Amino acid sequence: MDDRTHPITRDDAAPLWRAALPGRPLTGLTVLVVEDSRLASEAVRLLCLRSGARIRRADSLRSAGRHMAAYRPAVVIVDLGLPDGNGAELIRAAAAASPRVPVLLGMSGDPDNEAVAMAAGADGFLAKPVESLAAFQHAILSNLPPEARPTGLRLVVDDTIIPDSGALRDDLVHVAEVLATAESTDCIDYIARFLAGVARSSHDPRLEDAATALARDHSAGRALAADLARISGLVQDRLAAVS
């Protein structure tokens, strides 16, 4: 067989350990987070770092497909609202794959998306903001096959992880750029979903309310000028605060 035409998929899901380092129960695991928000993916990166896991990031369905064609992670965490489609599509495909990813989790700023993720085949669901170290570790460990779980007593540390403000700034800049360059209303649903997730992750109820109003008015076919002006002003205010 010619490896140049038949690339080998590396298996990062095989159990590499039995006794994890103290306080790092995910030692030896590789986590793929499929998330377009820098703030949310940075939170997962910090949680993985504290837990001993390696992390890879994809920011779209297309990018995730390339990652999973090259290797099989132990854990895949999929945001439901991605720029090129619904994350439920990836969950459904990963759940049906053979061999299956050991742990497959959905993630969203909208708690109603838990039912969507589970129906697609996810093992569990992470609601944004994803910041509890204990809850993150439990979501993964409780769904690992028995042979891949660490042995012995486990130290449970319920710290709260807060990403650097630079990640929030990156997300706000992204929204501002999309708003400035949009030539039609085709991107409205994406902006509303993305911004609602960022608002939940940054504990910003005013921004979340504005994103929810935008989604509601767009769905109802109402005029969007006032919603977009409000969001643009809020985004610029937050950018000034984190710059």
C-alpha positions in Angstrom: 0.0 0.0 0.0 1.3 3.5 -0.9 0.9 5.8 2.1 1.1 8.8 -0.2 -2.2 8.0 -1.7 -3.7 6.3 1.4 -3.0 8.5 4.4 -2.9 6.7 7.8 -5.4 7.9 10.4 -3.6 8.3 13.7 -5.7 6.9 16.6 -5.5 9.3 19.5 -8.5 7.7 21.2 -6.8 4.5 22.3 -6.2 4.4 26.1 -2.7 5.6 26.8 -2.8 5.5 30.6 -4.3 3.9 33.6 -3.2 6.2 36.5 -3.5 9.9 35.7 -1.5 12.6 37.3 -3.0 14.0 40.5 -5.6 16.6 39.7 -5.2 15.9 35.9 -7.7 13.1 35.2 -7.6 13.5 31.4 -3.9 12.9 31.1 -3.2 11.2 27.7 -6.4 12.1 26.0 -6.7 14.4 22.9 -9.7 16.7 22.7 -11.0 18.2 19.5 -13.1 21.3 20.0 -15.1 22.4 17.0 -16.0 26.0 17.9 -15.7 29.3 15.9 -15.8 31.5 19.0 -12.3 32.3 20.3 -13.7 33.0 23.8 -15.4 29.6 24.1 -12.5 27.6 22.6 -10.0 29.4 24.8 -12.1 28.4 27.8 -12.0 24.7 26.7 -8.3 25.0 26.1 -7.7 26.2 29.6 -9.9 23.4 31.0 -8.0 20.8 29.0 -4.7 22.3 30.2 -5.8 22.1 33.8 -7.0 18.5 33.2 -3.9 17.2 31.5 -5.5 16.7 28.0 -4.1 17.8 24.7 -6.4 20.0 22.6 -6.9 20.6 18.9 -9.3 23.2 17.5 -11.4 23.4 14.3 -13.5 26.5 13.6 -15.9 25.0 11.1 -17.4 21.8 9.8 -15.0 21.7 7.0 -12.0 22.1 9.2 -13.3 19.5 11.6 -13.6 17.1 8.7 -10.0 17.5 7.8 -8.9 17.0 11.4 -10.9 13.8 11.8 -9.7 12.4 8.5 -6.2 12.6 9.8 -6.7 11.3 13.4 -9.3 10.0 15.8 -9.4 12.1 19.0 -10.7 10.6 22.3 -13.1 13.5 22.8 -14.9 15.7 20.3 -16.8 18.8 21.5 -19.0 20.3 18.9 -20.7 23.7 19.0 -24.1 23.6 17.4 -23.9 26.9 15.6 -21.0 26.9 13.1 -20.4 29.3 10.2 -20.8 26.6 7.5 -23.6 24.6 9.0 -25.2 23.0 12.1 -22.9 21.1 14.4 -25.6 18.4 14.7 -24.5 17.2 11.3 -21.0 16.5 12.5 -22.3 14.9 15.7 -24.5 12.6 13.7 -21.7 11.6 11.3 -19.2 11.0 14.2 -21.7 9.0 16.2 -22.3 6.7 13.1 -18.6 6.3 12.3 -16.7 3.1 13.0 -14.7 3.1 15.1 -16.7 5.7 17.0 -15.2 8.6 18.9 -15.3 7.5 22.6 -16.8 10.7 23.9 -18.9 13.0 21.7 -20.3 16.2 23.4 -22.5 18.9 22.0 -22.0 22.5 23.1 -24.2 25.7 22.8 -25.1 28.9 24.4 -28.8 27.9 23.9 -29.8 25.3 26.4 -32.6 24.2 24.1 -30.0 22.8 21.8 -29.2 20.0 24.3 -32.2 18.0 22.8 -30.8 18.6 19.3 -27.4 17.4 20.2 -28.6 14.3 22.1 -31.0 13.4 19.2 -28.0 13.6 16.8 -26.1 11.0 18.9 -24.1 13.0 21.4 -23.1 11.4 24.7 -23.6 14.6 26.7 -24.0 18.4 26.4 -22.0 21.4 27.7 -24.0 24.6 28.1 -22.1 27.9 27.7 -20.4 29.4 29.6 -18.2 26.4 29.9 -16.1 27.3 32.9 -16.5 24.8 35.7 -13.4 22.5 35.9 -15.3 19.8 37.8 -18.3 19.8 35.4 -16.0 19.7 32.4 -14.0 16.7 33.7 -17.2 14.9 34.8 -18.8 15.3 31.3 -15.8 13.5 29.8 -14.9 10.9 32.4 -18.5 9.8 32.9 -18.7 8.9 29.2 -15.3 7.3 28.7 -15.3 3.5 28.3 -14.3 1.8 31.6 -10.9 0.7 30.2 -9.9 4.3 29.5 -10.8 5.8 32.8 -8.1 6.6 35.4 -7.7 4.2 38.3 -7.5 5.2 42.0 -8.9 8.2 43.8 -9.4 11.4 41.9 -9.0 14.9 43.3 -12.0 16.9 42.4 -11.2 20.6 42.0 -14.2 22.9 41.2 -12.3 25.9 40.0 -13.9 28.4 37.6 -11.9 29.1 34.4 -12.0 32.7 33.0 -10.4 33.2 29.6 -8.2 36.2 28.9 -10.1 39.3 27.6 -8.1 39.1 24.3 -10.2 36.1 23.3 -13.4 38.2 23.8 -11.9 41.0 21.8 -11.2 38.7 18.9 -14.9 37.6 18.9 -16.2 41.2 19.0 -13.8 42.2 16.2 -15.2 39.3 14.1 -18.8 40.4 14.7 -17.9 44.0 13.8 -16.2 42.9 10.6 -19.1 40.7 9.6 -21.6 43.5 10.2 -19.4 46.0 8.2 -18.9 43.8 5.2 -22.4 42.1 5.0 -24.1 42.7 1.6 -27.3 41.0 2.5 -29.3 39.6 5.5 -28.1 36.1 4.7 -25.6 36.2 7.7 -28.2 37.4 10.3 -28.9 34.0 11.8 -25.2 33.3 12.1 -24.5 36.7 13.7 -27.3 36.2 16.2 -26.3 32.7 17.2 -22.6 33.6 17.4 -23.2 36.8 19.4 -25.6 35.1 21.8 -23.0 32.4 22.6 -20.3 35.1 23.1 -22.7 37.1 25.4 -23.4 34.0 27.5 -19.8 33.1 27.8 -18.9 36.7 28.8 -21.9 37.0 31.2 -23.3 40.0 29.2 -27.1 39.9 29.4 -27.6 43.2 27.5 -25.6 41.8 24.5 -27.5 38.5 24.8 -30.9 40.3 24.8 -29.8 42.2 21.7 -28.8 39.0 19.9 -32.0 37.3 20.8 -34.1 40.2 19.6 -32.2 40.2 16.3 -32.9 36.5 15.8 -36.6 36.9 16.8 -37.2 39.9 14.5 -35.4 38.2 11.6 -37.4 35.1 12.0 -40.6 37.1 12.0 -39.7 39.1 8.9 -39.5 42.4 10.7 -37.2 45.3 9.9 -33.7 44.8 11.3 -32.2 48.3 11.1 -32.8 49.1 14.8 -31.6 45.7 16.0 -28.4 45.9 13.9 -27.7 49.5 15.1 -28.2 48.4 18.7 -25.8 45.5 18.3 -23.3 47.6 16.5 -23.3 50.1 19.3 -23.0 47.5 22.0 -20.1 45.7 20.2 -18.2 49.0 19.8 -18.8 49.8 23.5 -17.4 46.4 24.5 -14.5 46.7 22.2 -13.6 50.0 23.7 -13.8 48.5 27.2 -11.5 45.5 26.4 -9.0 47.4 24.2 
